[in-house]
């Protein structure tokens, strides 16, 4: 997820891409999972040899890769959440988010996406559990460190190829490839112990509220946690519809949530004067809109 002031960043370049053995001209940038696209070439994983890449008429196109059609499982890795940086309220609202978002009109937006066999995403999210990592990789993390954190957590959480493993960092942790300066969170996939594992990094906006939070007064009294909620929603919907960065994205390499980043639609006012736009499990959130892959394409809070 890009910073608020980088939401339109992209450069158009041309290349070629191999889609299930056929090399075609590729006018689309390849997504990075961090909110922008880059020129890329290479073969897409043959998860479904019958899948066909095709242009879309809704402002976003299918590129042949797998989609999490049964709805994602979610695991949390609380990195550094202890001691003076413990935030029980943030932990509560973030767990509630993925425990109650499935089946909602909001997550149903993802059902407008489908795989190469025309199987649409199910409106379901399954929270499967969490574990704590007490700074095993220190407080200054690289992208490789995030994968190591996920790898170390798998013996505790289990290996699940239909899941997104979220590394949620405490406010004293930095991600050195660009957190707070280029992005607020990202998602990707990688081969870990021979399995295709989907995972995401979500930094704590308390480090940089002006860059990674929509407001400094938040509906649940935890600006960092409330800011993380929107980033978690963003990365979850992208990981669902583009888990290996080769399925659904537009010509700029933007995935569905990228296309609506930092837009919230109709907002209501909470008792403390902050803004919210959706209620999950009795809890108010300010969550960004997502891109509906229908009717020409549009940003919405429901489908």
Backbone torsions as a table, in degrees:
resi	resn	phi	psi	omega
1	UNK	NA	123.2	-178.3
2	UNK	-69.3	159.5	170.0
3	UNK	-63.3	161.8	-179.0
4	UNK	-58.1	-38.4	-175.7
5	UNK	-88.8	1.8	177.3
6	UNK	-111.9	15.4	-169.6
7	UNK	-65.3	-16.1	179.8
8	UNK	-108.7	10.4	-173.5
9	UNK	-68.9	125.4	171.5
10	UNK	-174.7	149.8	175.0
11	UNK	-126.7	132.5	-178.1
12	UNK	-84.9	125.3	175.4
13	UNK	-138.3	160.6	-176.5
14	UNK	-112.1	154.2	176.7
15	UNK	-166.0	-166.1	175.2
16	UNK	-126.2	157.1	177.5
17	UNK	-142.7	143.6	178.8
18	UNK	-95.6	117.5	-179.2
19	UNK	-112.2	103.2	-179.8
20	UNK	48.9	52.5	173.0
21	UNK	89.2	-6.8	-179.2
22	UNK	-113.7	122.7	178.4
23	UNK	-86.3	124.8	-177.5
24	UNK	-130.1	155.9	175.1
25	UNK	-65.3	130.2	-176.5
26	UNK	-115.6	105.8	178.1
27	UNK	-89.8	-3.4	-179.8
28	UNK	-93.5	140.9	168.9
29	UNK	-73.7	151.2	179.1
30	UNK	-89.0	131.4	-179.2
31	UNK	-66.5	148.5	176.9
32	UNK	-99.7	-13.6	-172.9
33	UNK	85.0	-3.5	-178.6
34	UNK	-108.5	6.1	174.3
35	UNK	109.3	-2.1	177.9
36	UNK	-142.2	164.4	-178.5
37	UNK	-106.8	156.3	176.3
38	UNK	-134.3	157.9	175.8
39	UNK	-64.7	136.2	-179.7
40	UNK	-151.0	147.9	174.0
41	UNK	-131.1	161.5	176.2
42	UNK	138.9	175.8	-176.7
43	UNK	-91.4	136.4	174.2
44	UNK	-79.9	142.0	179.9
45	UNK	-57.8	134.7	-177.1
46	UNK	-85.2	59.3	178.9
47	UNK	-67.0	-28.6	178.3
48	UNK	-143.9	96.4	-175.2
49	UNK	-58.2	-21.6	-179.1
50	UNK	-83.7	-9.5	-177.3
51	UNK	-67.4	145.0	179.6
52	UNK	-125.0	132.1	172.5
53	UNK	-72.9	140.2	180.0
54	UNK	-154.6	146.4	177.9
55	UNK	-71.7	148.4	178.6
56	UNK	-106.1	160.3	177.9
57	UNK	-103.2	7.9	-176.6
58	UNK	-113.9	22.2	177.2
59	UNK	82.2	7.5	177.3
60	UNK	-151.5	144.2	-171.4
61	UNK	-125.3	154.3	177.8
62	UNK	-93.7	132.1	-175.1
63	UNK	-112.8	13.0	170.0
64	UNK	99.2	-11.8	-176.3
65	UNK	-80.7	174.1	-178.6
66	UNK	-71.3	156.3	178.2
67	UNK	-131.3	146.8	-178.8
68	UNK	-85.1	77.1	-169.5
69	UNK	-70.3	-24.9	-179.1
70	UNK	-85.0	4.0	-175.3
71	UNK	85.3	141.3	-173.0
72	UNK	-82.1	148.2	162.4
73	UNK	-85.7	151.7	-177.8
74	UNK	-129.5	132.2	172.4
75	UNK	-124.5	139.8	177.2
76	UNK	-106.8	137.8	170.9
77	UNK	-118.1	106.6	-178.3
78	UNK	-82.4	102.5	-173.9
79	UNK	-97.2	112.5	177.8
80	UNK	81.9	9.4	-177.2
81	UNK	-83.4	85.9	179.5
82	UNK	-168.7	171.6	177.9
83	UNK	59.9	-134.4	-176.0
84	UNK	-70.2	-14.4	-178.8
85	UNK	-103.5	13.1	174.8
86	UNK	-65.5	139.8	179.8
87	UNK	-141.8	86.1	-175.7
88	UNK	-61.6	-37.3	179.8
89	UNK	-64.3	-43.8	178.8
90	UNK	-62.3	-43.8	179.0
91	UNK	-60.6	-39.0	-179.0
92	UNK	-66.7	-47.2	-175.6
93	UNK	-72.8	-30.8	179.1
94	UNK	-73.3	-36.1	175.7
95	UNK	-68.9	-42.6	177.6
96	UNK	-60.1	-37.9	-178.0
97	UNK	-55.7	-55.0	-175.7
98	UNK	-80.8	-11.7	176.4
99	UNK	-83.0	-21.2	-173.9
100	UNK	-123.8	-9.0	-177.6
101	UNK	-68.3	-36.5	179.5
102	UNK	-60.3	139.3	-178.0
103	UNK	85.3	-3.3	-178.6
104	UNK	-85.1	158.9	172.9
105	UNK	-58.0	-29.6	179.9
106	UNK	-67.7	-54.2	-178.5
107	UNK	-68.5	-21.0	178.6
108	UNK	-61.8	-18.1	174.7
109	UNK	-54.3	-35.9	-178.0
110	UNK	-68.3	-17.3	178.0
111	UNK	-71.8	-8.5	175.4
112	UNK	-82.0	1.9	177.7
113	UNK	-110.5	152.7	-172.8
114	UNK	-151.7	167.6	179.7
115	UNK	-96.8	-170.8	-176.9
116	UNK	-67.7	-14.1	176.0
117	UNK	-99.3	11.9	179.5
118	UNK	64.5	27.2	173.6
119	UNK	-88.6	121.1	-175.8
120	UNK	-84.1	156.3	177.3
121	UNK	-65.1	133.7	175.2
122	UNK	-77.2	140.9	179.1
123	UNK	-78.8	76.3	-176.9
124	UNK	-152.1	139.2	171.9
125	UNK	-132.7	134.3	-176.8
126	UNK	-122.4	110.4	176.0
127	UNK	-79.5	123.7	-172.2
128	UNK	-108.7	-10.5	177.8
129	UNK	137.7	-177.6	-175.1
130	UNK	-149.9	167.9	173.2
131	UNK	-147.0	165.0	-178.7
132	UNK	-114.5	136.0	174.8
133	UNK	-118.9	115.9	-175.4
134	UNK	-90.7	69.2	174.2
135	UNK	61.6	40.8	-177.8
136	UNK	-62.7	-26.1	-179.5
137	UNK	-110.5	15.3	179.9
138	UNK	84.7	-167.7	-177.6
139	UNK	-106.8	0.9	177.3
140	UNK	-123.9	103.4	-169.2
141	UNK	-105.4	145.9	169.9
142	UNK	-102.3	172.8	174.5
143	UNK	-58.9	-40.0	179.2
144	UNK	-64.5	-33.5	178.2
145	UNK	-62.9	-37.9	-179.8
146	UNK	-62.0	-44.1	178.1
147	UNK	-63.5	-37.7	178.1
148	UNK	-64.2	-40.8	177.8
149	UNK	-60.4	-43.4	178.3
150	UNK	-64.0	-46.2	179.9
151	UNK	-57.6	-42.9	-178.8
152	UNK	-68.3	-24.0	-178.3
153	UNK	-84.3	-19.6	-174.2
154	UNK	-60.2	-38.1	177.1
155	UNK	-61.4	-25.8	179.9
156	UNK	-87.6	-36.2	-174.5
157	UNK	-98.0	-24.7	-176.1
158	UNK	96.9	152.9	178.6
159	UNK	-87.2	121.7	-175.1
160	UNK	-139.4	107.5	-177.8
161	UNK	-80.6	-5.4	174.7
162	UNK	-107.8	39.6	-174.9
163	UNK	-136.0	162.3	168.8
164	UNK	-119.0	122.4	177.3
165	UNK	-96.0	116.8	-177.9
166	UNK	-97.8	123.5	170.0
167	UNK	-92.9	108.2	-177.2
168	UNK	-105.9	114.4	-172.5
169	UNK	-96.3	151.1	175.6
170	UNK	-76.2	170.2	-170.7
171	UNK	-68.7	-15.0	-179.6
172	UNK	-95.2	10.1	-177.1
173	UNK	-110.3	136.9	177.6
174	UNK	-116.3	151.6	171.8
175	UNK	-112.3	114.8	-164.1
176	UNK	-77.0	-9.3	179.9
177	UNK	-83.1	-0.6	174.3
178	UNK	148.0	10.4	177.7
179	UNK	-61.9	133.2	-179.3
180	UNK	75.9	-10.0	178.1
181	UNK	-118.7	-28.9	178.8
182	UNK	-127.4	-28.9	-177.4
183	UNK	-151.8	168.1	175.6
184	UNK	-111.8	-20.6	177.7
185	UNK	-168.9	168.1	178.0
186	UNK	-157.6	166.1	175.0
187	UNK	-136.8	157.6	177.9
188	UNK	-163.7	-171.1	173.0
189	UNK	-142.2	160.6	179.0
190	UNK	-162.2	159.6	176.9
191	UNK	-82.9	113.5	178.6
192	UNK	-122.1	117.4	-177.0
193	UNK	52.7	37.0	175.7
194	UNK	83.9	3.6	179.6
195	UNK	-115.8	146.6	177.0
196	UNK	-80.3	101.5	-175.4
197	UNK	-104.0	127.2	176.4
198	UNK	-95.5	133.1	-177.9
199	UNK	-149.4	164.7	-176.4
200	UNK	-143.1	149.5	170.2
201	UNK	-106.5	130.4	173.6
202	UNK	-127.9	110.3	179.1
203	UNK	-79.1	160.7	-178.9
204	UNK	-86.4	113.3	-177.9
205	UNK	-62.6	-11.0	176.6
206	UNK	-59.3	-21.1	176.1
207	UNK	-72.1	-26.3	-171.2
208	UNK	-158.0	66.9	-175.1
209	UNK	-58.5	-34.1	-177.9
210	UNK	-68.6	-22.1	-178.4
211	UNK	-99.6	-34.3	-169.0
212	UNK	-125.1	12.8	174.5
213	UNK	-134.1	144.0	-178.2
214	UNK	-77.5	-20.3	-177.8
215	UNK	-156.3	152.3	-178.8
216	UNK	-92.9	-20.9	169.1
217	UNK	-103.7	123.9	-169.5
218	UNK	-120.0	156.9	-173.7
219	UNK	-62.0	-25.6	-178.1
220	UNK	-110.6	12.4	174.7
221	UNK	71.5	19.6	177.9
222	UNK	-138.5	85.1	-174.4
223	UNK	-53.9	-37.5	177.9
224	UNK	-66.2	-48.8	179.7
225	UNK	-65.0	-42.8	178.4
226	UNK	-63.9	-39.2	176.9
227	UNK	-65.3	-37.8	178.5
228	UNK	-63.6	-32.1	-177.4
229	UNK	-58.9	-44.2	179.9
230	UNK	-67.7	-35.1	179.0
231	UNK	-69.4	-40.5	176.2
232	UNK	-59.9	-46.4	179.0
233	UNK	-59.3	-43.8	179.0
234	UNK	-57.5	-53.7	-176.1
235	UNK	-69.1	-31.4	-179.8
236	UNK	-67.3	-43.8	-179.1
237	UNK	-70.2	-31.5	176.2
238	UNK	-72.2	-40.6	178.4
239	UNK	-66.0	-27.9	178.1
240	UNK	-72.0	-43.4	-174.1
241	UNK	-96.2	-11.3	-179.5
242	UNK	-149.3	57.8	-170.1
243	UNK	-63.4	-34.0	-178.8
244	UNK	-107.8	16.2	177.6
245	UNK	62.7	34.2	180.0
246	UNK	-145.5	21.9	-178.0
247	UNK	-114.6	-90.6	-173.7
248	UNK	-103.8	116.9	173.1
249	UNK	-163.3	167.2	-176.8
250	UNK	-100.3	-173.2	-173.7
251	UNK	-67.2	-18.4	178.1
252	UNK	-93.3	2.4	-177.2
253	UNK	81.2	16.1	178.7
254	UNK	-90.3	132.3	176.6
255	UNK	-85.6	179.5	-171.2
256	UNK	-57.4	-46.8	-178.7
257	UNK	-70.3	-31.2	176.9
258	UNK	-57.6	-36.3	-174.7
259	UNK	-68.3	-14.9	-178.9
260	UNK	-124.3	15.8	-175.4
261	UNK	-57.7	136.2	176.3
262	UNK	64.5	25.3	170.3
263	UNK	-120.3	139.1	-169.0
264	UNK	-128.3	-3.9	178.5
265	UNK	67.7	-147.0	-177.5
266	UNK	-72.7	126.2	-177.8
267	UNK	-113.6	149.9	173.1
268	UNK	-114.1	165.1	-178.4
269	UNK	-106.4	125.5	178.3
270	UNK	-77.4	171.3	-175.9
271	UNK	-63.0	-25.4	179.6
272	UNK	-94.0	9.0	177.6
273	UNK	90.7	-6.0	177.5
274	UNK	-78.2	173.9	-177.2
275	UNK	-108.0	147.7	171.4
276	UNK	-146.5	160.3	-178.8
277	UNK	-135.8	0.5	179.1
278	UNK	-156.2	153.9	177.0
279	UNK	-125.3	122.6	175.2
280	UNK	-119.5	126.7	177.5
281	UNK	55.2	36.3	178.7
282	UNK	78.4	4.4	-178.2
283	UNK	-111.5	135.6	-179.1
284	UNK	-84.8	138.5	177.9
285	UNK	-137.5	151.9	165.9
286	UNK	-108.7	100.4	-173.9
287	UNK	-115.9	136.5	-179.8
288	UNK	-65.5	158.5	176.7
289	UNK	-74.3	167.3	178.1
290	UNK	-127.7	160.2	-174.9
291	UNK	-86.7	121.8	177.4
292	UNK	-84.1	125.4	-179.5
293	UNK	-90.5	61.8	-177.8
294	UNK	-163.7	160.5	174.3
295	UNK	52.7	38.5	179.6
296	UNK	88.3	-10.7	178.5
297	UNK	88.7	134.4	179.4
298	UNK	-167.7	156.7	176.4
299	UNK	-82.9	137.9	-176.7
300	UNK	-156.4	164.8	172.2
301	UNK	-101.7	3.2	-178.6
302	UNK	-160.2	162.6	174.5
303	UNK	-153.7	NA	NA
